[in-house]
Amino acid sequence: MDKPQHPPPLSTLPLYQRLAAHYREAIDAGSLIPGDRMPSLRTLMRQHNISLSTALQLSRQLESEGWLEARPRSGYFVRRPSRSTLAVVAEPRMNVMPDPAQYVGIHARVSDFVARGRMQPIKTNLSVARCSPDLYPLDALNKAAARVLRLQPKLLVSAVSPQGHPEFRAVLAKRALGLGLTLSPDDLQITHGCIEALNLGLRAVAQPGDTIAVESPTYYGLLQVLESQGLRALEIPTSPQTGISIEALELALHTYPGIKAVVVVPHLQNPLGSIMPDAHKERLVRLIEAHGIALIEDDTYSELVNEQTRGDTPLRAMKSWDTSGSVIYCASLHKILAPGLRLGWISAGRWQARVEMFKYVQTRGNEALSQLAVADFMASPAYDRHLRRLRSTLSVQREKTAEAIANFFPEGTHLNIPRGGLGLWVELPQQLSSQRVFDAALQAQILVAPGLMFSNSQRFDPFLRINCGWPYDKPMEQALRRLGQIIGQQMD
């Protein structure tokens, strides 16, 4: 049996990236402070026994992230990115009773935002939560698909397996070992992205009129799913740092005994970017087991957690603590590998047979070519190399976007820097309405995601979600500068 494929430790990164992480930690710890001169290239070469090329890569990496500045004929000097001066988004009150469960009613609001964004010419789209197509391994996937068709020329005219192709499910089950999951290929149902997986999981455990506890704020697509199924949403306060408040959830479970399920994004929650500590994950699993309800885990973003956070300890899925089949695990490749393929999967524990039945009734099986092409690529070392490059690129883009927000947005803006992922959650100054900012930015051909989309309440109106998945180039910088001006004008 092959050994489990764990996420690569920091020690497997290129030497210059490992050294860059070392100096970032030194700046964070105060060993090097803003204004200090960085060791010269010759000193770096001597101290670390590295080549001139590696010393240059190290310095330029830190410069691109905003930690160093190059001064003509003087070398590199330490500069903490100015975004560090921004206050972080405040923690919500965790010991308050959630609002009464309600039919969601979000669909009309989201549809209005989407429709208006499509009608207006857009130069810069900051509203999405996805990467530029250039960050995905297009050539490698095309070659994998060609290999599959060469080896199986009748694939496109053959029937597909309703549960998903066995080879793809086998690759997914093998990689799940790195998340602490012991799944067989038969424990997995392939879906059309994570959104279908969530739909199936909710249908399996709830009926119209039932209540589902969700994070607040949460991904608006989930709120739309709940509304489409006639379910009630109970929003639970969620920390930008550690995720859903287990104390508030426990209070809600005692107050609203009809809750059928809890839906949680444990890694890089959308839109907050929080990561749940392992102790919180385990506690949450034990809580839902004690109440006999379902925990639906959306693990779409775990592969985007940055290298420094991953360290030598793999992330653990919440389902890894599941001993009763109460956790429904959902994930996809939409954000991390191939958005155009819409490949997701679900492992539904004690509801697996019911999920498979619903999948067959609703959409039958996914086509086989994309599954086999992706299985071919994911089984090779190239997949982990792609993920490392993607995480590194996104790290730079997040830092540069955060720096721009600190420089261009008005005083009083609050911002969290997540430990990975595609977006930033920005709190506007003076409780400014994101609806007003959306309207004004749209006239400037800039599309943003207002906080109103991420809750059925009005409490997140003073927030924006800003995408960092596109390259930080001159047009992007100009758009962020213009957005900062628009926010300032709305404050007048």
C-alpha positions as CSV (number, residue, x, y, z in Angstrom):
1,M,0.0,0.0,0.0
2,D,1.3,3.5,-0.9
3,K,2.2,5.8,1.9
4,P,-0.2,8.7,2.7
5,Q,0.4,11.9,0.8
6,H,0.8,14.6,3.5
7,P,1.0,18.3,2.6
8,P,4.6,19.2,1.9
9,P,6.5,20.5,5.0
10,L,8.2,23.9,4.9
11,S,11.5,22.1,4.6
12,T,10.6,21.0,1.0
13,L,10.3,24.6,-0.2
14,P,13.1,26.2,-2.3
15,L,15.9,27.4,-0.1
16,Y,15.3,31.1,-0.8
17,Q,11.6,30.7,0.4
18,R,12.7,29.0,3.6
19,L,15.2,31.8,4.3
20,A,12.6,34.4,3.4
21,A,10.3,32.8,6.0
22,H,13.2,33.0,8.5
23,Y,13.6,36.7,8.0
24,R,9.9,37.4,8.1
25,E,9.8,35.8,11.5
26,A,12.8,37.9,12.6
27,I,10.9,41.1,11.6
28,D,7.7,39.9,13.3
29,A,9.6,39.1,16.4
30,G,11.4,42.5,16.5
31,S,14.9,41.1,15.9
32,L,14.9,43.3,12.8
33,I,12.9,46.5,13.1
34,P,11.8,49.0,10.4
35,G,14.7,51.1,9.3
36,D,17.3,48.4,10.0
37,R,19.6,47.5,7.2
38,M,19.1,44.0,5.9
39,P,22.3,41.9,5.8
40,S,24.1,42.5,2.5
41,L,24.0,40.0,-0.3
42,R,27.6,39.0,0.5
43,T,26.8,38.6,4.2
44,L,23.8,36.4,3.3
45,M,25.9,34.3,1.1
46,R,28.5,33.8,3.8
47,Q,26.1,33.3,6.7
48,H,23.9,30.8,4.9
49,N,26.4,29.3,2.5
50,I,24.3,30.2,-0.5
51,S,24.9,31.5,-4.0
52,L,24.5,35.1,-5.1
53,S,21.4,34.0,-7.1
54,T,19.7,32.5,-3.9
55,A,20.6,35.7,-1.9
56,L,19.0,37.8,-4.6
57,Q,15.9,35.6,-4.8
58,L,15.6,35.8,-1.0
59,S,15.8,39.6,-0.9
60,R,13.5,40.2,-3.9
61,Q,10.9,37.8,-2.4
62,L,10.8,39.9,0.8
63,E,10.8,43.1,-1.2
64,S,7.8,41.9,-3.3
65,E,5.9,41.1,-0.1
66,G,6.6,44.6,1.3
67,W,9.0,43.6,4.1
68,L,12.1,45.2,2.5
69,E,12.8,48.3,0.4
70,A,15.7,48.7,-2.0
71,R,17.6,51.9,-1.7
72,P,20.0,52.9,-4.6
73,R,23.6,52.1,-3.8
74,S,22.7,51.3,-0.1
75,G,21.1,47.9,-0.2
76,Y,17.9,46.6,1.4
77,F,16.2,48.0,4.4
78,V,13.5,46.6,6.6
79,R,10.0,48.1,6.3
80,R,7.0,46.5,7.9
81,P,4.1,46.7,5.4
82,S,2.0,49.7,6.3
83,R,-1.1,47.5,6.5
84,S,0.2,46.4,9.9
85,T,-0.9,49.8,11.1
86,L,-4.5,49.0,10.3
87,A,-6.7,47.8,13.2
88,V,-8.0,44.3,12.8
89,V,-11.7,43.6,12.4
90,A,-13.3,43.3,15.8
91,E,-14.4,40.0,17.3
92,P,-18.2,39.6,17.4
93,R,-20.0,39.2,20.7
94,M,-20.0,35.5,21.3
95,N,-22.3,35.2,24.3
96,V,-25.5,36.7,22.8
97,M,-28.5,34.7,21.6
98,P,-28.6,34.4,17.8
99,D,-31.5,36.0,16.0
100,P,-34.6,33.7,15.6
101,A,-34.3,31.3,12.7
102,Q,-35.8,32.7,9.6
103,Y,-36.4,31.8,6.0
104,V,-33.4,33.2,4.3
105,G,-34.8,35.7,1.8
106,I,-31.3,36.5,0.4
107,H,-31.9,35.4,-3.2
108,A,-33.5,38.6,-4.5
109,R,-30.7,40.7,-2.9
110,V,-27.9,38.6,-4.4
111,S,-29.6,38.3,-7.8
112,D,-29.9,42.1,-7.9
113,F,-26.1,42.6,-7.2
114,V,-25.2,39.9,-9.8
115,A,-27.6,41.3,-12.4
116,R,-26.4,44.9,-12.0
117,G,-22.8,43.7,-12.2
118,R,-23.5,42.0,-15.5
119,M,-25.3,44.9,-17.0
120,Q,-22.6,47.4,-16.3
121,P,-19.2,47.2,-18.2
122,I,-16.6,46.1,-15.6
123,K,-12.9,46.9,-15.8
124,T,-11.9,45.4,-12.5
125,N,-13.8,42.7,-10.7
126,L,-12.9,42.5,-7.0
127,S,-16.1,40.7,-6.1
128,V,-15.3,37.1,-7.0
129,A,-13.5,34.5,-4.9
130,R,-11.4,32.8,-7.5
131,C,-7.9,32.8,-9.1
132,S,-6.8,34.1,-12.5
133,P,-6.9,31.3,-15.1
134,D,-3.1,31.8,-15.5
135,L,-2.5,30.4,-12.0
136,Y,-3.9,26.9,-13.0
137,P,-1.8,24.2,-14.8
138,L,-3.7,24.4,-18.2
139,D,-1.0,22.6,-20.3
140,A,-0.6,19.8,-17.9
141,L,-4.4,19.2,-17.7
142,N,-4.7,19.3,-21.4
143,K,-2.0,16.7,-21.8
144,A,-3.6,14.5,-19.1
145,A,-6.9,14.7,-21.0
146,A,-5.2,13.8,-24.3
147,R,-3.5,10.8,-22.6
148,V,-6.8,9.5,-21.2
149,L,-8.5,9.7,-24.6
150,R,-5.5,8.0,-26.3
151,L,-5.7,5.1,-23.8
152,Q,-9.5,5.0,-23.7
153,P,-10.7,6.1,-27.2
154,K,-14.4,5.1,-26.5
155,L,-14.6,7.0,-23.2
156,L,-16.9,9.8,-24.6
157,V,-19.4,7.3,-25.9
158,S,-19.5,5.0,-22.9
159,A,-21.8,5.1,-19.9
160,V,-20.6,6.7,-16.7
161,S,-20.6,5.5,-13.2
162,P,-23.4,7.2,-11.1
163,Q,-21.1,7.5,-8.1
164,G,-18.1,8.8,-10.0
165,H,-15.2,7.1,-11.8
166,P,-13.4,4.6,-9.5
167,E,-9.9,5.9,-10.4
168,F,-10.8,9.5,-9.4
169,R,-12.4,8.4,-6.2
170,A,-9.3,6.3,-5.4
171,V,-7.0,9.3,-5.8
172,L,-9.3,11.5,-3.6
173,A,-9.4,8.8,-0.9
174,K,-5.6,8.5,-0.9
175,R,-5.1,12.3,-0.6
176,A,-7.7,12.5,2.1
177,L,-5.2,10.6,4.3
178,G,-3.3,13.8,4.6
179,L,-6.3,15.4,6.2
180,G,-6.6,12.7,8.8
181,L,-9.4,11.0,6.9
182,T,-9.6,7.2,6.4
183,L,-12.0,6.9,3.5
184,S,-12.5,4.2,0.9
185,P,-13.3,5.1,-2.7
186,D,-16.8,3.8,-2.0
187,D,-17.3,6.4,0.7
188,L,-17.2,9.2,-1.9
189,Q,-19.8,10.5,-4.3
190,I,-18.5,12.8,-7.1
191,T,-20.6,16.0,-7.6
192,H,-20.9,19.0,-9.8
193,G,-18.7,21.2,-7.5
194,C,-19.0,21.8,-3.8
195,I,-22.3,23.6,-4.2
196,E,-24.0,20.4,-5.4
197,A,-22.4,18.5,-2.5
198,L,-23.9,21.0,-0.1
199,N,-27.3,20.8,-1.8
200,L,-27.2,17.0,-1.5
201,G,-26.0,17.0,2.1
202,L,-28.8,19.4,3.2
203,R,-31.5,17.5,1.3
204,A,-30.3,14.3,3.0
205,V,-30.7,15.7,6.6
206,A,-33.5,18.3,6.4
207,Q,-36.9,19.1,5.0
208,P,-38.6,22.4,4.1
209,G,-39.2,24.4,7.2
210,D,-36.3,22.9,9.1
211,T,-33.6,25.1,10.7
212,I,-29.9,25.0,9.8
213,A,-27.3,26.8,11.8
214,V,-24.7,28.7,9.7
215,E,-21.7,30.9,10.3
216,S,-22.4,34.6,10.3
217,P,-21.2,36.1,8.0
218,T,-21.3,33.2,5.6
219,Y,-20.9,32.5,1.8
220,Y,-24.0,33.9,0.1
221,G,-24.2,30.8,-2.1
222,L,-25.0,28.7,0.9
223,L,-27.8,31.2,1.9
224,Q,-29.2,30.8,-1.6
225,V,-29.1,27.0,-1.3
226,L,-31.0,27.2,2.0
227,E,-33.6,29.5,0.5
228,S,-34.1,27.2,-2.5
229,Q,-34.8,24.3,-0.3
230,G,-37.2,26.2,1.9
231,L,-35.0,25.9,5.0
232,R,-34.6,28.4,7.8
233,A,-31.2,29.9,8.6
234,L,-30.0,30.5,12.1
235,E,-26.9,32.7,12.0
236,I,-24.2,32.0,14.7
237,P,-21.5,34.6,15.5
238,T,-18.2,33.8,13.9
239,S,-14.7,35.0,14.8
240,P,-12.4,36.3,12.1
241,Q,-9.6,34.3,13.8
242,T,-11.0,31.0,15.1
243,G,-14.3,30.5,13.3
244,I,-17.8,29.8,14.6
245,S,-18.5,30.4,18.2
246,I,-19.1,27.1,19.8
247,E,-20.5,28.8,22.9
248,A,-23.1,30.6,20.9
249,L,-23.9,27.5,19.0
250,E,-24.3,25.5,22.1
251,L,-26.7,28.1,23.5
252,A,-28.7,28.0,20.2
253,L,-28.9,24.2,20.3
254,H,-30.5,24.4,23.7
255,T,-32.8,27.3,22.7
256,Y,-33.9,26.0,19.3
257,P,-34.3,22.2,19.6
258,G,-35.3,21.8,16.0
259,I,-31.9,22.5,14.5
260,K,-31.2,19.7,11.9
261,A,-27.6,20.6,10.9
262,V,-24.7,23.0,11.3
263,V,-22.7,24.1,8.2
264,V,-19.1,25.2,8.8
265,V,-16.1,26.1,6.7
266,P,-13.2,25.3,9.1
267,H,-10.3,26.4,6.9
268,L,-10.2,29.9,5.4
269,Q,-13.9,30.6,6.1
270,N,-15.6,32.6,3.4
271,P,-15.7,35.6,3.7
272,L,-13.7,36.0,7.0
273,G,-10.7,33.8,6.2
274,S,-10.6,32.3,9.7
275,I,-9.0,28.9,10.5
276,M,-10.5,26.8,13.3
277,P,-8.0,25.4,15.8
278,D,-8.0,21.6,16.1
279,A,-9.3,21.8,19.6
280,H,-12.4,23.8,18.4
281,K,-13.0,21.3,15.6
282,E,-13.0,18.3,17.9
283,R,-15.2,20.2,20.4
284,L,-17.7,21.0,17.6
285,V,-17.8,17.4,16.4
286,R,-18.5,16.2,20.0
287,L,-21.2,18.8,20.4
288,I,-23.2,17.8,17.3
289,E,-22.8,14.1,18.2
290,A,-24.2,14.8,21.6
291,H,-27.2,16.5,20.0
292,G,-27.7,13.8,17.3
293,I,-27.6,16.3,14.4
294,A,-25.5,16.6,11.2
295,L,-22.3,18.7,10.8
296,I,-21.7,19.6,7.2
297,E,-18.1,20.5,6.6
298,D,-17.2,22.6,3.6
299,D,-13.5,22.1,3.0
300,T,-13.1,23.9,-0.3
301,Y,-10.2,26.1,0.8
302,S,-7.9,23.9,2.9
303,E,-5.3,23.5,0.2
304,L,-4.9,27.3,0.1
305,V,-3.7,27.6,3.7
306,N,-0.2,29.1,3.4
307,E,3.0,27.2,3.9
308,Q,4.0,28.9,7.2
309,T,0.7,27.9,8.8
310,R,0.9,24.4,7.5
311,G,4.4,23.9,8.8
312,D,5.2,20.3,9.5
313,T,1.8,19.4,10.8
314,P,-0.9,18.6,8.3
315,L,-4.3,20.2,8.6
316,R,-7.0,18.0,9.9
317,A,-10.6,17.8,8.6
318,M,-13.3,17.9,11.2
319,K,-14.5,14.6,9.9
320,S,-11.3,13.0,11.2
321,W,-12.8,13.2,14.7
322,D,-16.1,11.7,13.5
323,T,-16.9,8.4,15.3
324,S,-20.6,8.2,14.5
325,G,-21.0,9.1,10.9
326,S,-22.4,12.5,11.9
327,V,-20.1,14.7,9.7
328,I,-20.8,15.2,6.1
329,Y,-17.6,16.2,4.3
330,C,-17.8,18.3,1.1
331,A,-15.0,19.6,-1.0
332,S,-14.1,20.5,-4.6
333,L,-11.3,21.4,-7.0
334,H,-13.0,24.6,-8.1
335,K,-10.7,27.0,-6.3
336,I,-7.4,25.1,-6.4
337,L,-7.1,23.4,-9.7
338,A,-9.7,23.6,-12.5
339,P,-12.7,25.9,-12.1
340,G,-14.0,24.9,-15.6
341,L,-14.5,21.2,-14.6
342,R,-16.9,21.8,-11.7
343,L,-15.6,18.7,-9.8
344,G,-16.5,18.2,-6.2
345,W,-17.3,15.3,-3.9
346,I,-19.1,14.4,-0.7
347,S,-18.6,11.7,2.0
348,A,-21.9,11.7,3.9
349,G,-21.4,9.3,6.8
350,R,-24.6,7.6,7.8
351,W,-26.5,9.5,5.1
352,Q,-24.3,8.2,2.3
353,A,-26.9,6.0,0.6
354,R,-29.5,8.8,0.8
355,V,-27.0,11.2,-0.8
356,E,-26.2,8.8,-3.6
357,M,-29.9,8.3,-4.3
358,F,-30.5,12.1,-4.5
359,K,-27.5,12.6,-6.8
360,Y,-28.8,9.9,-9.2
361,V,-32.3,11.3,-9.2
362,Q,-31.2,14.9,-9.7
363,T,-28.2,14.9,-12.1
364,R,-27.0,11.3,-12.6
365,G,-23.2,10.9,-12.7
366,N,-20.5,13.4,-13.8
367,E,-18.8,12.8,-17.2
368,A,-15.7,10.6,-17.0
369,L,-13.1,12.5,-19.1
370,S,-12.5,15.3,-16.6
371,Q,-12.4,12.9,-13.7
372,L,-9.8,10.7,-15.3
373,A,-7.7,13.7,-16.5
374,V,-7.6,15.2,-13.0
375,A,-6.9,11.8,-11.5
376,D,-3.9,11.5,-13.8
377,F,-2.6,14.9,-12.8
378,M,-3.3,14.6,-9.0
379,A,-1.5,11.3,-8.8
380,S,1.7,12.9,-10.0
381,P,4.2,15.0,-8.0
382,A,3.2,17.9,-10.3
383,Y,0.0,18.4,-8.4
384,D,1.8,19.3,-5.1
385,R,4.3,21.5,-7.0
386,H,1.3,23.4,-8.5
387,L,-0.3,23.8,-5.0
388,R,3.0,25.2,-3.6
389,R,3.3,27.7,-6.4
390,L,-0.3,28.7,-6.1
391,R,0.0,29.3,-2.3
392,S,3.2,31.3,-2.8
393,T,1.6,33.5,-5.5
394,L,-1.5,34.1,-3.5
395,S,0.5,35.1,-0.5
396,V,2.3,37.8,-2.4
397,Q,-1.0,39.0,-4.0
398,R,-2.7,39.2,-0.6
399,E,0.1,41.2,0.9
400,K,0.2,43.7,-1.9
401,T,-3.6,44.1,-1.9
402,A,-3.5,44.6,1.9
403,E,-0.7,47.2,1.5
404,A,-2.8,49.0,-1.1
405,I,-5.8,49.1,1.1
406,A,-3.7,50.5,4.0
407,N,-2.3,53.2,1.6
408,F,-5.4,54.1,-0.3
409,F,-8.5,53.6,1.9
410,P,-9.5,56.2,4.4
411,E,-8.4,56.3,8.1
412,G,-10.6,54.1,10.2
413,T,-10.6,51.1,7.8
414,H,-10.1,47.8,9.6
415,L,-8.6,44.7,7.9
416,N,-7.6,41.1,8.8
417,I,-4.9,39.3,6.9
418,P,-5.9,35.6,6.6
419,R,-3.3,32.8,6.7
420,G,-4.0,31.9,3.1
421,G,-6.9,32.0,0.6
422,L,-8.3,34.3,-2.0
423,G,-9.8,37.3,-0.2
424,L,-9.7,40.0,2.4
425,W,-12.6,41.0,4.7
426,V,-12.5,44.8,5.0
427,E,-14.5,46.8,7.6
428,L,-15.3,50.3,6.2
429,P,-14.8,53.4,8.4
430,Q,-17.6,55.2,10.2
431,Q,-20.0,52.2,9.6
432,L,-20.2,53.3,6.0
433,S,-22.8,51.3,3.9
434,S,-21.3,48.8,1.5
435,Q,-24.5,49.2,-0.6
436,R,-23.5,52.8,-1.2
437,V,-19.9,51.9,-2.0
438,F,-21.1,49.1,-4.4
439,D,-23.4,51.6,-6.2
440,A,-20.6,54.3,-6.6
441,A,-17.9,51.8,-7.5
442,L,-20.1,50.3,-10.2
443,Q,-20.3,53.6,-11.9
444,A,-16.5,53.6,-11.9
445,Q,-16.6,50.1,-13.5
446,I,-15.3,48.4,-10.4
447,L,-17.3,45.5,-9.0
448,V,-17.0,44.7,-5.3
449,A,-18.8,42.2,-3.0
450,P,-20.8,44.2,-0.4
451,G,-21.2,42.7,3.1
452,L,-24.9,42.7,2.7
453,M,-24.5,39.6,0.5
454,F,-23.1,37.5,3.4
455,S,-25.9,37.6,5.8
456,N,-29.7,37.7,5.9
457,S,-29.4,40.6,8.4
458,Q,-28.0,44.1,7.9
459,R,-25.2,43.8,10.4
460,F,-22.5,43.3,7.8
461,D,-23.4,46.3,5.6
462,P,-20.2,48.1,6.7
463,F,-18.0,45.4,5.1
464,L,-16.5,44.5,1.7
465,R,-14.9,41.3,0.5
466,I,-12.0,42.0,-1.8
467,N,-10.6,39.3,-4.1
468,C,-6.8,38.7,-4.2
469,G,-6.8,36.0,-6.9
470,W,-5.8,38.2,-9.8
471,P,-2.2,39.5,-10.3
472,Y,-1.4,42.7,-8.5
473,D,-0.5,44.9,-11.6
474,K,-0.8,48.6,-12.4
475,P,-4.6,48.4,-13.4
476,M,-5.3,46.6,-10.1
477,E,-3.4,49.2,-8.1
478,Q,-5.3,52.0,-9.9
479,A,-8.6,50.3,-9.2
480,L,-7.9,50.0,-5.5
481,R,-6.7,53.6,-5.4
482,R,-10.0,54.6,-7.1
483,L,-12.0,52.5,-4.7
484,G,-10.3,54.2,-1.7
485,Q,-11.3,57.6,-3.2
486,I,-14.9,56.4,-3.6
487,I,-15.1,55.3,0.0
488,G,-13.7,58.6,1.1
489,Q,-16.3,60.5,-1.0
490,Q,-19.1,58.5,0.6
491,M,-17.9,59.6,4.0
492,D,-18.3,63.3,3.2
